[in-house]
């Protein structure tokens, strides 16, 4: 469609839209910027101008790292799923009512992230065979064991698990693969 690489580059640059955070930052700074540098009929003391300049320099120093890292994900790279020494657990559960199972699993993941004294990350998924899946990343084997012990004792977690068993069928069909990341 385009005959030159330059026009393709210009189109690609035109597609970049400022993020909500960048716009919020601009509108937050703008009144102070105008106040600090605008020519007014009211004389400003040197102390007022110095104070405004300190504010702007401080704001710039705080916001520059944010602006530098904005768009870091746009290079097409995906972060590693886990680091060496961590434990990945991949759960697989054939589920009769997949939509309800996913809803309950997502509710369980949200609950775990707030309530578990042993932090770990978890994400819900659907396996290629249509089964319900969950992928958990624990910092270590010990952390995984402590989290499992907490789950066995926590009544809300057990209620959510029983709801998933009701939606998916027998808990005996739930399998897990444990991977030690190296």
Buried (B, 14 or more C-beta within 10 A) or exposed (E): EEEEEEEEEEEEEEEEEEEEEBEEBEEEBEEEBEBBEEEEEEEBEEEEEEEBEEBBEEBEEEBEEEEEEBEEEEEEEEEEEBEEEBBBBBBBBBBEBBEBBBBBBBBBBEBBEEEBEBEBBBEBBEBEEEBBBBBBBBBBEEBBEBBEEBBEEBEEBEEBBEBBBEBBBEEEBBEEEEBEEE
